[in-house]
Amino acid sequence: MKRFLAWLTSLLLVALTIPAAIAYLDRDERFRFVNRPWSELVGRPKDEIVGEPLRPVIGPRAYAAITEPLARTRHGVTSNLEYVFSDRRGERVVTANTLIPQIGADGEVLGCFVLTRDVTVEKETERRIF
């Protein structure tokens, strides 16, 4: 049990400190986990996000963009999408998002992991080069 707790602590430390934005949604689309980069990305503290439904947290425009990929994820398929929005300072932000289903032992989708990377700089570089 002690080794398991040490492993679990290490895993949590990685999830909390990795520079990628990570969230977990349960099957009812409620946030069960967000790390600091994810809360910073949406401009809200973690304690205002965890336990809340997806749509009110990300807003109707972002929810509309994620609806189809989320539906595929509910069917057990990993989905990717790019999303562009203006942050609280009015600056353009481009994100690359991967939705990964969590599938239980019985094959049922229990929820999904959301990995979000800010790719604004890469997209600006591509725009300038091409």
N, C-alpha and C positions, 0 to 999 in steps of 0.2 A: 504494500500500500504506500509506503514511504517513497519508493521509486516512481510510482504512478503520480503521486502528488508533485514530485520534483519535475517530472515530464510535463504535467499539466501546467505548472507554474512557468516553465520555460516556454511552452506553447503560447500561453497568454501574454508573456513578455514580448514575444515576437510579434503577435497580432497587434499589440498596443504601440509598438515602437517602429514597425516597418514603415518606410516612407510612402507606401501605397495606402489609399483610402479603402478600408474594408468594412463591410456591414453584413449582418445576417438578418434575413426576413423569415418569419415562420410562414406556415401555409396560409395564414389569414392576412398576410402582408403587413404584419406588425414587426417593427424593429426589435430584435432581441439582443443585438450587439452592434456597436459602432466604435471604431477606434478614433483617436484624436484627429488624424488627417481627414477622416470622413466628416466629422462634426465641423471641422474648420471649412471644409469645402461647401457645406450647406449653410455655414454661418450661424449655427446654433449649438449650444452646449449639449454634450452627450445626454445629460439627465433630462433634457427637453425632447430627446429623440427616442431613446430606448423605451419600449412599451407603446409607442404611438404608431398609428397606421401610416403606411407609405405615402399615400396621396397628400394628406395635409402637410407632411414634412417637406416633400419636394415640390409641391404645387401642381396645379392642373396641367400646365404646359409640359413640364417634365414627365408627369404621369402619363400623358397622352403619348409621349415619345417612347416610353418604356412598356406600354401595354402589350404590344405584340411580342417583343422579346420575352417578357415575363410569362406570357401565355405558353410560349414554347418551353420555357424552363419548367413550368408546372407539368409539362408532359415528359420531363426528364431529359431535355435537350439543353446543352450549354449554348447560351446566346451572347452575341456581341453587338454593341451599338456605340456609335459616336454621338455625343450630345454637345451642343453649343449653347451657352447662356451668358448673361452678364452678371458678374459678381456684385456684391454690395457697393463697390466703388464705381460700378458702371463699366468695368473692364471686361472684354471678351475672354471667355474661358472655353477651351475645347477639352472634353473628356472622352477617354476610351473606356468603355464599361464592359465587363464580362459578368454574366449571371450564370452561376454554376449551381445546378440542383443538388440538394442533399437528398439522397435516396436511401430509404430504410431497408432493413433486411427483407421485408416483404415486397419490395419494389415500389412502394408508395413514396411519392415526393413529399418530404417533410417540411421543406423550406428551401431557401437558396442563399448562397453566398454572393455578395456583390463586391467585385473588385473594380475600383475606379482609379484611373491614372489621369493626371492633368497632362495633356499632350499639346498644350497651347504653343509652347516654344517650338516643338517639332513641326507642327502645322505651319507656323509662321516661317520657319526655315525652308520647308518644302515650297511654300508659296513664293518665296524670294528666289529660290534656285530654278524652279520650273516656271 
